[in-house]
């Protein structure tokens, strides 16, 4: 349930910012967030046995879902719908 909630937060951010900030900046911001959170997740797996890093893993995964949902999950759907001419879409 926490994973779905994190993804929902990211998608809500994407919906709110895609029209105002633009698709490109939304996707780039999302890519940066994905890279940072996956890097943090990779570093956290190097420290096994420490209970603090177990919490860091969970937080990094939740932040990854928010970062992915805030751009990389929604932007391709919007761009794909706009590529084709209007008479092919209907």
BAKOLBA-509295 format. One record per residue: residue number from 0; z, x, y of N, C-alpha, C, O, CB in turn. Coordinates in nm, 2 decimals, m for minus. Glycine has a CB too. Example, Ala and Ser with C-alpha at 12.3 -4.5 7.8 and 13.67 -1.06 7.14 Angstrom:
<pts>
<pt n="0" n_z="0.78" n_x="1.32" n_y="m0.57" ca_z="0.78" ca_x="1.23" ca_y="m0.45" c_z="0.78" c_x="1.32" c_y="m0.33" o_z="0.85" o_x="1.42" o_y="m0.33" cb_z="0.90" cb_x="1.13" cb_y="m0.45"/>
<pt n="1" n_z="0.71" n_x="1.28" n_y="m0.22" ca_z="0.71" ca_x="1.37" ca_y="m0.11" c_z="0.79" c_x="1.29" c_y="0.00" o_z="0.80" o_x="1.34" o_y="0.11" cb_z="0.57" cb_x="1.41" cb_y="m0.06"/>
</pts>
This chain:
<pts>
<pt n="0" n_z="0.00" n_x="0.08" n_y="m0.12" ca_z="0.00" ca_x="0.00" ca_y="0.00" c_z="0.00" c_x="0.09" c_y="0.13" o_z="m0.06" o_x="0.05" o_y="0.23" cb_z="0.12" cb_x="m0.09" cb_y="0.00"/>
<pt n="1" n_z="0.07" n_x="0.20" n_y="0.12" ca_z="0.07" ca_x="0.29" ca_y="0.24" c_z="m0.06" c_x="0.35" c_y="0.26" o_z="m0.10" o_x="0.37" o_y="0.38" cb_z="0.18" cb_x="0.40" cb_y="0.22"/>
<pt n="2" n_z="m0.14" n_x="0.38" n_y="0.16" ca_z="m0.27" ca_x="0.44" ca_y="0.17" c_z="m0.36" c_x="0.33" c_y="0.24" o_z="m0.44" o_x="0.37" o_y="0.33" cb_z="m0.33" cb_x="0.48" cb_y="0.04"/>
<pt n="3" n_z="m0.36" n_x="0.21" n_y="0.19" ca_z="m0.44" ca_x="0.11" ca_y="0.25" c_z="m0.40" c_x="0.08" c_y="0.40" o_z="m0.49" o_x="0.06" o_y="0.48" cb_z="m0.43" cb_x="m0.03" cb_y="0.17"/>
<pt n="4" n_z="m0.28" n_x="0.09" n_y="0.43" ca_z="m0.23" ca_x="0.07" ca_y="0.57" c_z="m0.28" c_x="0.18" c_y="0.66" o_z="m0.33" o_x="0.16" o_y="0.77" cb_z="m0.08" cb_x="0.06" cb_y="0.58"/>
<pt n="5" n_z="m0.28" n_x="0.31" n_y="0.60" ca_z="m0.33" ca_x="0.42" ca_y="0.68" c_z="m0.48" c_x="0.41" c_y="0.70" o_z="m0.53" o_x="0.44" o_y="0.81" cb_z="m0.30" cb_x="0.55" cb_y="0.61"/>
<pt n="6" n_z="m0.55" n_x="0.37" n_y="0.60" ca_z="m0.70" ca_x="0.35" ca_y="0.62" c_z="m0.73" c_x="0.24" c_y="0.72" o_z="m0.82" o_x="0.25" o_y="0.80" cb_z="m0.76" cb_x="0.31" cb_y="0.48"/>
<pt n="7" n_z="m0.65" n_x="0.13" n_y="0.71" ca_z="m0.67" ca_x="0.02" ca_y="0.81" c_z="m0.64" c_x="0.06" c_y="0.95" o_z="m0.72" o_x="0.02" o_y="1.04" cb_z="m0.57" cb_x="m0.10" cb_y="0.77"/>
<pt n="8" n_z="m0.54" n_x="0.14" n_y="0.97" ca_z="m0.52" ca_x="0.20" ca_y="1.11" c_z="m0.64" c_x="0.28" c_y="1.16" o_z="m0.68" o_x="0.26" o_y="1.27" cb_z="m0.39" cb_x="0.28" cb_y="1.11"/>
<pt n="9" n_z="m0.69" n_x="0.36" n_y="1.07" ca_z="m0.81" ca_x="0.44" ca_y="1.11" c_z="m0.93" c_x="0.36" c_y="1.14" o_z="m1.00" o_x="0.38" o_y="1.23" cb_z="m0.84" cb_x="0.54" cb_y="1.00"/>
<pt n="10" n_z="m0.95" n_x="0.25" n_y="1.06" ca_z="m1.07" ca_x="0.17" ca_y="1.08" c_z="m1.05" c_x="0.09" c_y="1.21" o_z="m1.15" o_x="0.07" o_y="1.29" cb_z="m1.09" cb_x="0.07" cb_y="0.97"/>
<pt n="11" n_z="m0.93" n_x="0.05" n_y="1.24" ca_z="m0.90" ca_x="m0.02" ca_y="1.37" c_z="m0.93" c_x="0.07" c_y="1.49" o_z="m0.98" o_x="0.03" o_y="1.59" cb_z="m0.76" cb_x="m0.08" cb_y="1.38"/>
<pt n="12" n_z="m0.89" n_x="0.19" n_y="1.48" ca_z="m0.92" ca_x="0.29" ca_y="1.58" c_z="m1.07" c_x="0.31" c_y="1.60" o_z="m1.12" o_x="0.32" o_y="1.71" cb_z="m0.85" cb_x="0.43" cb_y="1.55"/>
<pt n="13" n_z="m1.14" n_x="0.31" n_y="1.48" ca_z="m1.29" ca_x="0.33" ca_y="1.49" c_z="m1.36" c_x="0.21" c_y="1.55" o_z="m1.45" o_x="0.23" o_y="1.63" cb_z="m1.34" cb_x="0.35" cb_y="1.35"/>
<pt n="14" n_z="m1.31" n_x="0.09" n_y="1.52" ca_z="m1.37" ca_x="m0.03" ca_y="1.58" c_z="m1.35" c_x="m0.03" c_y="1.73" o_z="m1.44" o_x="m0.06" o_y="1.81" cb_z="m1.32" cb_x="m0.15" cb_y="1.52"/>
<pt n="15" n_z="m1.23" n_x="0.01" n_y="1.77" ca_z="m1.20" ca_x="0.01" ca_y="1.91" c_z="m1.27" c_x="0.12" c_y="1.99" o_z="m1.30" o_x="0.10" o_y="2.11" cb_z="m1.05" cb_x="0.02" cb_y="1.93"/>
<pt n="16" n_z="m1.29" n_x="0.23" n_y="1.93" ca_z="m1.35" ca_x="0.35" ca_y="2.01" c_z="m1.49" c_x="0.37" c_y="1.99" o_z="m1.55" o_x="0.45" o_y="2.07" cb_z="m1.27" cb_x="0.47" cb_y="1.97"/>
<pt n="17" n_z="m1.56" n_x="0.30" n_y="1.90" ca_z="m1.70" ca_x="0.33" ca_y="1.87" c_z="m1.79" c_x="0.29" c_y="1.99" o_z="m1.88" o_x="0.36" o_y="2.03" cb_z="m1.75" cb_x="0.26" cb_y="1.74"/>
<pt n="18" n_z="m1.76" n_x="0.17" n_y="2.05" ca_z="m1.84" ca_x="0.13" ca_y="2.16" c_z="m1.81" c_x="0.20" c_y="2.29" o_z="m1.90" o_x="0.22" o_y="2.37" cb_z="m1.83" cb_x="m0.02" cb_y="2.18"/>
<pt n="19" n_z="m1.68" n_x="0.23" n_y="2.31" ca_z="m1.64" ca_x="0.29" ca_y="2.44" c_z="m1.67" c_x="0.44" c_y="2.44" o_z="m1.72" o_x="0.49" o_y="2.54" cb_z="m1.49" cb_x="0.26" cb_y="2.46"/>
<pt n="20" n_z="m1.63" n_x="0.51" n_y="2.33" ca_z="m1.65" ca_x="0.66" ca_y="2.33" c_z="m1.78" c_x="0.70" c_y="2.28" o_z="m1.83" o_x="0.81" o_y="2.30" cb_z="m1.54" cb_x="0.72" cb_y="2.25"/>
<pt n="21" n_z="m1.85" n_x="0.61" n_y="2.20" ca_z="m1.98" ca_x="0.65" ca_y="2.14" c_z="m1.97" c_x="0.69" c_y="2.00" o_z="m1.86" o_x="0.73" o_y="1.95" cb_z="m2.04" cb_x="0.76" cb_y="2.22"/>
<pt n="22" n_z="m2.08" n_x="0.67" n_y="1.93" ca_z="m2.07" ca_x="0.70" ca_y="1.78" c_z="m2.06" c_x="0.85" c_y="1.76" o_z="m1.99" o_x="0.89" o_y="1.66" cb_z="m2.20" cb_x="0.65" cb_y="1.72"/>
<pt n="23" n_z="m2.13" n_x="0.93" n_y="1.84" ca_z="m2.12" ca_x="1.08" ca_y="1.81" c_z="m1.98" c_x="1.14" c_y="1.83" o_z="m1.93" o_x="1.21" o_y="1.75" cb_z="m2.22" cb_x="1.15" cb_y="1.90"/>
<pt n="24" n_z="m1.92" n_x="1.10" n_y="1.94" ca_z="m1.79" ca_x="1.16" ca_y="1.97" c_z="m1.69" c_x="1.10" c_y="1.87" o_z="m1.59" o_x="1.17" o_y="1.83" cb_z="m1.75" cb_x="1.13" cb_y="2.11"/>
<pt n="25" n_z="m1.71" n_x="0.98" n_y="1.83" ca_z="m1.61" ca_x="0.92" ca_y="1.73" c_z="m1.63" c_x="0.99" c_y="1.60" o_z="m1.53" o_x="1.02" o_y="1.53" cb_z="m1.64" cb_x="0.77" cb_y="1.71"/>
<pt n="26" n_z="m1.75" n_x="1.02" n_y="1.56" ca_z="m1.77" ca_x="1.09" ca_y="1.43" c_z="m1.72" c_x="1.24" c_y="1.44" o_z="m1.66" o_x="1.29" o_y="1.34" cb_z="m1.92" cb_x="1.09" cb_y="1.39"/>
<pt n="27" n_z="m1.75" n_x="1.30" n_y="1.55" ca_z="m1.70" ca_x="1.44" ca_y="1.57" c_z="m1.55" c_x="1.45" c_y="1.57" o_z="m1.49" o_x="1.54" o_y="1.51" cb_z="m1.76" cb_x="1.51" cb_y="1.69"/>
<pt n="28" n_z="m1.48" n_x="1.36" n_y="1.64" ca_z="m1.34" ca_x="1.35" ca_y="1.64" c_z="m1.28" c_x="1.33" c_y="1.50" o_z="m1.18" o_x="1.39" o_y="1.46" cb_z="m1.29" cb_x="1.25" cb_y="1.74"/>
<pt n="29" n_z="m1.35" n_x="1.24" n_y="1.43" ca_z="m1.31" ca_x="1.22" ca_y="1.29" c_z="m1.32" c_x="1.34" c_y="1.20" o_z="m1.24" o_x="1.37" o_y="1.12" cb_z="m1.39" cb_x="1.10" cb_y="1.23"/>
<pt n="30" n_z="m1.43" n_x="1.41" n_y="1.22" ca_z="m1.46" ca_x="1.53" ca_y="1.14" c_z="m1.35" c_x="1.64" c_y="1.17" o_z="m1.30" o_x="1.70" o_y="1.07" cb_z="m1.60" cb_x="1.59" cb_y="1.17"/>
<pt n="31" n_z="m1.32" n_x="1.65" n_y="1.29" ca_z="m1.21" ca_x="1.75" ca_y="1.33" c_z="m1.08" c_x="1.71" c_y="1.26" o_z="m1.01" o_x="1.79" o_y="1.21" cb_z="m1.20" cb_x="1.76" cb_y="1.48"/>
<pt n="32" n_z="m1.04" n_x="1.58" n_y="1.27" ca_z="m0.92" ca_x="1.54" ca_y="1.21" c_z="m0.92" c_x="1.56" c_y="1.06" o_z="m0.82" o_x="1.59" o_y="1.00" cb_z="m0.90" cb_x="1.39" cb_y="1.24"/>
<pt n="33" n_z="m1.04" n_x="1.53" n_y="0.99" ca_z="m1.05" ca_x="1.55" ca_y="0.85" c_z="m1.03" c_x="1.70" c_y="0.81" o_z="m0.96" o_x="1.73" o_y="0.72" cb_z="m1.18" cb_x="1.50" cb_y="0.80"/>
<pt n="34" n_z="m1.09" n_x="1.78" n_y="0.89" ca_z="m1.08" ca_x="1.93" ca_y="0.86" c_z="m0.94" c_x="1.97" c_y="0.87" o_z="m0.89" o_x="2.05" o_y="0.79" cb_z="m1.17" cb_x="2.01" cb_y="0.95"/>
<pt n="35" n_z="m0.87" n_x="1.93" n_y="0.98" ca_z="m0.73" ca_x="1.98" ca_y="1.00" c_z="m0.64" c_x="1.92" c_y="0.90" o_z="m0.55" o_x="2.00" o_y="0.85" cb_z="m0.69" cb_x="1.93" cb_y="1.14"/>
<pt n="36" n_z="m0.65" n_x="1.80" n_y="0.86" ca_z="m0.56" ca_x="1.74" ca_y="0.77" c_z="m0.58" c_x="1.79" c_y="0.63" o_z="m0.49" o_x="1.81" o_y="0.55" cb_z="m0.57" cb_x="1.59" cb_y="0.77"/>
<pt n="37" n_z="m0.71" n_x="1.81" n_y="0.59" ca_z="m0.73" ca_x="1.87" ca_y="0.46" c_z="m0.69" c_x="2.02" c_y="0.45" o_z="m0.65" o_x="2.07" o_y="0.35" cb_z="m0.88" cb_x="1.86" cb_y="0.42"/>
<pt n="38" n_z="m0.70" n_x="2.09" n_y="0.56" ca_z="m0.65" ca_x="2.23" ca_y="0.57" c_z="m0.49" c_x="2.23" c_y="0.55" o_z="m0.44" o_x="2.31" o_y="0.48" cb_z="m0.68" cb_x="2.30" cb_y="0.70"/>
<pt n="39" n_z="m0.43" n_x="2.13" n_y="0.62" ca_z="m0.28" ca_x="2.12" ca_y="0.60" c_z="m0.25" c_x="2.09" c_y="0.46" o_z="m0.15" o_x="2.14" o_y="0.40" cb_z="m0.22" cb_x="2.02" cb_y="0.70"/>
<pt n="40" n_z="m0.32" n_x="2.00" n_y="0.40" ca_z="m0.30" ca_x="1.96" ca_y="0.26" c_z="m0.32" c_x="2.08" c_y="0.16" o_z="m0.24" o_x="2.10" o_y="0.07" cb_z="m0.39" cb_x="1.85" cb_y="0.22"/>
<pt n="41" n_z="m0.42" n_x="2.16" n_y="0.19" ca_z="m0.45" ca_x="2.28" ca_y="0.11" c_z="m0.33" c_x="2.38" c_y="0.12" o_z="m0.29" o_x="2.44" o_y="0.02" cb_z="m0.58" cb_x="2.35" cb_y="0.15"/>
<pt n="42" n_z="m0.28" n_x="2.40" n_y="0.24" ca_z="m0.17" ca_x="2.49" ca_y="0.26" c_z="m0.05" c_x="2.44" c_y="0.20" o_z="0.03" o_x="2.52" o_y="0.14" cb_z="m0.15" cb_x="2.51" cb_y="0.42"/>
<pt n="43" n_z="m0.03" n_x="2.31" n_y="0.20" ca_z="0.09" ca_x="2.25" ca_y="0.14" c_z="0.10" c_x="2.27" c_y="m0.01" o_z="0.20" o_x="2.28" o_y="m0.07" cb_z="0.11" cb_x="2.11" cb_y="0.17"/>
<pt n="44" n_z="m0.02" n_x="2.28" n_y="m0.08" ca_z="m0.03" ca_x="2.30" ca_y="m0.22" c_z="0.01" c_x="2.45" c_y="m0.26" o_z="0.03" o_x="2.47" o_y="m0.38" cb_z="m0.16" cb_x="2.26" cb_y="m0.28"/>
<pt n="45" n_z="0.00" n_x="2.54" n_y="m0.16" ca_z="0.04" ca_x="2.68" ca_y="m0.19" c_z="0.19" c_x="2.69" c_y="m0.21" o_z="0.24" o_x="2.79" o_y="m0.27" cb_z="m0.01" cb_x="2.77" cb_y="m0.08"/>
<pt n="46" n_z="0.27" n_x="2.60" n_y="m0.15" ca_z="0.41" ca_x="2.61" ca_y="m0.16" c_z="0.47" c_x="2.51" c_y="m0.26" o_z="0.50" o_x="2.40" o_y="m0.22" cb_z="0.48" cb_x="2.59" cb_y="m0.02"/>
<pt n="47" n_z="0.47" n_x="2.55" n_y="m0.38" ca_z="0.52" ca_x="2.46" ca_y="m0.49" c_z="0.67" c_x="2.47" c_y="m0.50" o_z="0.73" o_x="2.58" o_y="m0.48" cb_z="0.45" cb_x="2.49" cb_y="m0.62"/>
<pt n="48" n_z="0.74" n_x="2.36" n_y="m0.53" ca_z="0.88" ca_x="2.37" ca_y="m0.56" c_z="0.97" c_x="2.34" c_y="m0.44" o_z="1.09" o_x="2.30" o_y="m0.46" cb_z="0.92" cb_x="2.50" cb_y="m0.61"/>
<pt n="49" n_z="0.92" n_x="2.35" n_y="m0.32" ca_z="0.99" ca_x="2.32" ca_y="m0.20" c_z="0.98" c_x="2.17" c_y="m0.17" o_z="0.87" o_x="2.12" o_y="m0.14" cb_z="0.95" cb_x="2.41" cb_y="m0.08"/>
<pt n="50" n_z="1.09" n_x="2.10" n_y="m0.16" ca_z="1.08" ca_x="1.95" ca_y="m0.14" c_z="1.02" c_x="1.92" c_y="0.00" o_z="0.96" o_x="1.81" o_y="0.01" cb_z="1.21" cb_x="1.89" cb_y="m0.16"/>
<pt n="51" n_z="1.04" n_x="2.00" n_y="0.10" ca_z="0.98" ca_x="1.97" ca_y="0.23" c_z="0.83" c_x="1.97" c_y="0.22" o_z="0.77" o_x="1.88" o_y="0.28" cb_z="1.02" cb_x="2.08" cb_y="0.33"/>
<pt n="52" n_z="0.77" n_x="2.05" n_y="0.15" ca_z="0.62" ca_x="2.06" ca_y="0.14" c_z="0.57" c_x="1.93" c_y="0.06" o_z="0.45" o_x="1.90" o_y="0.07" cb_z="0.57" cb_x="2.18" cb_y="0.07"/>
<pt n="53" n_z="0.65" n_x="1.87" n_y="m0.03" ca_z="0.61" ca_x="1.75" ca_y="m0.09" c_z="0.59" c_x="1.64" c_y="0.01" o_z="0.50" o_x="1.56" o_y="0.00" cb_z="0.72" cb_x="1.71" cb_y="m0.20"/>
<pt n="54" n_z="0.68" n_x="1.63" n_y="0.11" ca_z="0.67" ca_x="1.53" ca_y="0.21" c_z="0.54" c_x="1.57" c_y="0.30" o_z="0.48" o_x="1.48" o_y="0.35" cb_z="0.79" cb_x="1.53" cb_y="0.30"/>
<pt n="55" n_z="0.52" n_x="1.70" n_y="0.32" ca_z="0.40" ca_x="1.74" ca_y="0.40" c_z="0.28" c_x="1.69" c_y="0.33" o_z="0.18" o_x="1.65" o_y="0.40" cb_z="0.40" cb_x="1.89" cb_y="0.43"/>
<pt n="56" n_z="0.27" n_x="1.70" n_y="0.20" ca_z="0.16" ca_x="1.65" ca_y="0.13" c_z="0.13" c_x="1.51" c_y="0.15" o_z="0.01" o_x="1.47" o_y="0.17" cb_z="0.17" cb_x="1.68" cb_y="m0.02"/>
<pt n="57" n_z="0.23" n_x="1.43" n_y="0.14" ca_z="0.22" ca_x="1.28" ca_y="0.16" c_z="0.17" c_x="1.25" c_y="0.31" o_z="0.08" o_x="1.17" o_y="0.33" cb_z="0.35" cb_x="1.21" cb_y="0.13"/>
<pt n="58" n_z="0.23" n_x="1.32" n_y="0.40" ca_z="0.20" ca_x="1.30" ca_y="0.54" c_z="0.05" c_x="1.34" c_y="0.57" o_z="m0.02" o_x="1.28" o_y="0.64" cb_z="0.30" cb_x="1.37" cb_y="0.64"/>
<pt n="59" n_z="0.02" n_x="1.46" n_y="0.52" ca_z="m0.12" ca_x="1.51" ca_y="0.54" c_z="m0.22" c_x="1.41" c_y="0.47" o_z="m0.33" o_x="1.39" o_y="0.53" cb_z="m0.13" cb_x="1.65" cb_y="0.48"/>
<pt n="60" n_z="m0.19" n_x="1.36" n_y="0.36" ca_z="m0.28" ca_x="1.26" ca_y="0.30" c_z="m0.30" c_x="1.14" c_y="0.38" o_z="m0.41" o_x="1.08" o_y="0.39" cb_z="m0.24" cb_x="1.23" cb_y="0.15"/>
<pt n="61" n_z="m0.19" n_x="1.09" n_y="0.43" ca_z="m0.19" ca_x="0.97" ca_y="0.52" c_z="m0.27" c_x="1.00" c_y="0.65" o_z="m0.35" o_x="0.91" o_y="0.69" cb_z="m0.05" cb_x="0.92" cb_y="0.55"/>
<pt n="62" n_z="m0.25" n_x="1.11" n_y="0.71" ca_z="m0.32" ca_x="1.15" ca_y="0.83" c_z="m0.47" c_x="1.17" c_y="0.80" o_z="m0.56" o_x="1.14" o_y="0.88" cb_z="m0.27" cb_x="1.27" cb_y="0.89"/>
<pt n="63" n_z="m0.50" n_x="1.22" n_y="0.68" ca_z="m0.64" ca_x="1.23" ca_y="0.64" c_z="m0.71" c_x="1.09" c_y="0.63" o_z="m0.82" o_x="1.07" o_y="0.68" cb_z="m0.65" cb_x="1.30" cb_y="0.50"/>
<pt n="64" n_z="m0.64" n_x="0.99" n_y="0.57" ca_z="m0.69" ca_x="0.86" ca_y="0.56" c_z="m0.72" c_x="0.80" c_y="0.70" o_z="m0.81" o_x="0.73" o_y="0.72" cb_z="m0.60" cb_x="0.77" cb_y="0.48"/>
<pt n="65" n_z="m0.62" n_x="0.82" n_y="0.79" ca_z="m0.64" ca_x="0.77" ca_y="0.93" c_z="m0.76" c_x="0.84" c_y="0.99" o_z="m0.84" o_x="0.78" o_y="1.06" cb_z="m0.51" cb_x="0.80" cb_y="1.01"/>
<pt n="66" n_z="m0.77" n_x="0.98" n_y="0.98" ca_z="m0.88" ca_x="1.05" ca_y="1.04" c_z="m1.02" c_x="1.01" c_y="0.98" o_z="m1.11" o_x="0.99" o_y="1.05" cb_z="m0.86" cb_x="1.20" cb_y="1.02"/>
<pt n="67" n_z="m1.02" n_x="0.99" n_y="0.85" ca_z="m1.15" ca_x="0.95" ca_y="0.78" c_z="m1.18" c_x="0.81" c_y="0.83" o_z="m1.30" o_x="0.78" o_y="0.85" cb_z="m1.13" cb_x="0.96" cb_y="0.63"/>
<pt n="68" n_z="m1.09" n_x="0.72" n_y="0.83" ca_z="m1.11" ca_x="0.58" ca_y="0.87" c_z="m1.15" c_x="0.57" c_y="1.01" o_z="m1.22" o_x="0.47" o_y="1.05" cb_z="m1.00" cb_x="0.50" cb_y="0.84"/>
<pt n="69" n_z="m1.11" n_x="0.66" n_y="1.10" ca_z="m1.14" ca_x="0.65" ca_y="1.24" c_z="m1.28" c_x="0.69" c_y="1.28" o_z="m1.31" o_x="0.69" o_y="1.40" cb_z="m1.04" cb_x="0.73" cb_y="1.32"/>
<pt n="70" n_z="m1.36" n_x="0.72" n_y="1.19" ca_z="m1.50" ca_x="0.76" ca_y="1.22" c_z="m1.59" c_x="0.77" c_y="1.11" o_z="m1.70" o_x="0.71" o_y="1.10" cb_z="m1.50" cb_x="0.88" cb_y="1.30"/>
<pt n="71" n_z="m1.56" n_x="0.86" n_y="1.01" ca_z="m1.65" ca_x="0.89" ca_y="0.90" c_z="m1.67" c_x="0.77" c_y="0.81" o_z="m1.77" o_x="0.77" o_y="0.74" cb_z="m1.60" cb_x="1.00" cb_y="0.83"/>
<pt n="72" n_z="m1.59" n_x="0.68" n_y="0.81" ca_z="m1.61" ca_x="0.56" ca_y="0.72" c_z="m1.69" c_x="0.45" c_y="0.78" o_z="m1.76" o_x="0.38" o_y="0.71" cb_z="m1.47" cb_x="0.50" cb_y="0.67"/>
<pt n="73" n_z="m1.69" n_x="0.44" n_y="0.91" ca_z="m1.76" ca_x="0.33" ca_y="0.98" c_z="m1.89" c_x="0.37" c_y="1.05" o_z="m1.98" o_x="0.29" o_y="1.06" cb_z="m1.67" cb_x="0.27" cb_y="1.08"/>
<pt n="74" n_z="m1.89" n_x="0.49" n_y="1.10" ca_z="m2.01" ca_x="0.53" ca_y="1.18" c_z="m2.14" c_x="0.53" c_y="1.09" o_z="m2.24" o_x="0.48" o_y="1.14" cb_z="m1.99" cb_x="0.67" cb_y="1.23"/>
<pt n="75" n_z="m2.14" n_x="0.58" n_y="0.97" ca_z="m2.26" ca_x="0.57" ca_y="0.89" c_z="m2.31" c_x="0.42" c_y="0.87" o_z="m2.43" o_x="0.40" o_y="0.86" cb_z="m2.24" cb_x="0.63" cb_y="0.75"/>
<pt n="76" n_z="m2.22" n_x="0.33" n_y="0.85" ca_z="m2.26" ca_x="0.19" ca_y="0.84" c_z="m2.33" c_x="0.14" c_y="0.96" o_z="m2.43" o_x="0.06" o_y="0.96" cb_z="m2.14" cb_x="0.10" cb_y="0.81"/>
<pt n="77" n_z="m2.28" n_x="0.18" n_y="1.08" ca_z="m2.34" ca_x="0.13" ca_y="1.21" c_z="m2.48" c_x="0.20" c_y="1.23" o_z="m2.57" o_x="0.13" o_y="1.26" cb_z="m2.25" cb_x="0.16" cb_y="1.32"/>
<pt n="78" n_z="m2.48" n_x="0.33" n_y="1.20" ca_z="m2.61" ca_x="0.40" ca_y="1.22" c_z="m2.72" c_x="0.35" c_y="1.13" o_z="m2.83" o_x="0.33" o_y="1.16" cb_z="m2.59" cb_x="0.55" cb_y="1.21"/>
<pt n="79" n_z="m2.68" n_x="0.33" n_y="1.00" ca_z="m2.77" ca_x="0.28" ca_y="0.90" c_z="m2.83" c_x="0.14" c_y="0.94" o_z="m2.95" o_x="0.12" o_y="0.92" cb_z="m2.71" cb_x="0.27" cb_y="0.76"/>
<pt n="80" n_z="m2.75" n_x="0.06" n_y="1.00" ca_z="m2.79" ca_x="m0.07" ca_y="1.04" c_z="m2.89" c_x="m0.07" c_y="1.16" o_z="m2.97" o_x="m0.16" o_y="1.18" cb_z="m2.67" cb_x="m0.16" cb_y="1.07"/>
<pt n="81" n_z="m2.88" n_x="0.04" n_y="1.24" ca_z="m2.96" ca_x="0.05" ca_y="1.36" c_z="m3.09" c_x="0.13" c_y="1.34" o_z="m3.17" o_x="0.12" o_y="1.42" cb_z="m2.88" cb_x="0.11" cb_y="1.47"/>
<pt n="82" n_z="m3.10" n_x="0.19" n_y="1.23" ca_z="m3.22" ca_x="0.28" ca_y="1.20" c_z="m3.34" c_x="0.19" c_y="1.18" o_z="m3.45" o_x="0.22" o_y="1.23" cb_z="m3.20" cb_x="0.37" cb_y="1.08"/>
<pt n="83" n_z="m3.33" n_x="0.09" n_y="1.10" ca_z="m3.44" ca_x="0.01" ca_y="1.06" c_z="m3.49" c_x="m0.09" c_y="1.17" o_z="m3.40" o_x="m0.14" o_y="1.25" cb_z="m3.41" cb_x="m0.07" cb_y="0.93"/>
<pt n="84" n_z="m3.62" n_x="m0.12" n_y="1.18" ca_z="m3.66" ca_x="m0.22" ca_y="1.28" c_z="m3.61" c_x="m0.35" c_y="1.25" o_z="m3.56" o_x="m0.39" o_y="1.14" cb_z="m3.82" cb_x="m0.22" cb_y="1.28"/>
<pt n="85" n_z="m3.60" n_x="m0.43" n_y="1.36" ca_z="m3.54" ca_x="m0.57" ca_y="1.35" c_z="m3.61" c_x="m0.66" c_y="1.24" o_z="m3.54" o_x="m0.73" o_y="1.18" cb_z="m3.55" cb_x="m0.64" cb_y="1.48"/>
<pt n="86" n_z="m3.74" n_x="m0.65" n_y="1.23" ca_z="m3.80" ca_x="m0.74" ca_y="1.13" c_z="m3.77" c_x="m0.70" c_y="0.99" o_z="m3.78" o_x="m0.78" o_y="0.90" cb_z="m3.95" cb_x="m0.74" cb_y="1.15"/>
<pt n="87" n_z="m3.73" n_x="m0.57" n_y="0.96" ca_z="m3.69" ca_x="m0.53" ca_y="0.83" c_z="m3.55" c_x="m0.57" c_y="0.80" o_z="m3.51" o_x="m0.58" o_y="0.68" cb_z="m3.72" cb_x="m0.39" cb_y="0.81"/>
<pt n="88" n_z="m3.47" n_x="m0.58" n_y="0.90" ca_z="m3.32" ca_x="m0.61" ca_y="0.88" c_z="m3.30" c_x="m0.75" c_y="0.84" o_z="m3.20" o_x="m0.77" o_y="0.77" cb_z="m3.25" cb_x="m0.58" cb_y="1.01"/>
<pt n="89" n_z="m3.38" n_x="m0.84" n_y="0.88" ca_z="m3.36" ca_x="m0.98" ca_y="0.85" c_z="m3.43" c_x="m1.03" c_y="0.73" o_z="m3.41" o_x="m1.14" o_y="0.69" cb_z="m3.39" cb_x="m1.07" cb_y="0.96"/>
</pts>
